[in-house]
Amino acid sequence: MGFIEEIKNCFCVEELPVNPCYRAVIFGDSAVYLENVKAIVYYTTEEIALTVKGGGIILRGENLYVKKYCAGDLAVCGKIKALERV
């Protein structure tokens, strides 16, 4: 089984999008970097809600803060506990 097939099985998806709506890179439990962010809906130190191309995302954690938000790129630092697509 190839790498892409393993990813599809791990996330229980039939097909991976050719052009992803957004990209999220998680750095351990201390930071996350997102591309294609349209807006920050609300922001607290425990939760950040975002709109992205194709839907929404909620980041949950502790002591969260926005390190960078420019031209659709968002960097959040703090103790990341969850990233949920809504």
Summary of the structure (lengths in Angstrom):
residues: 86
radius of gyration: 13.6
end to end distance: 30.3
largest distance: 42.0
contacts: 228
relative contact order: 0.21
helix: 9%
strand: 60%
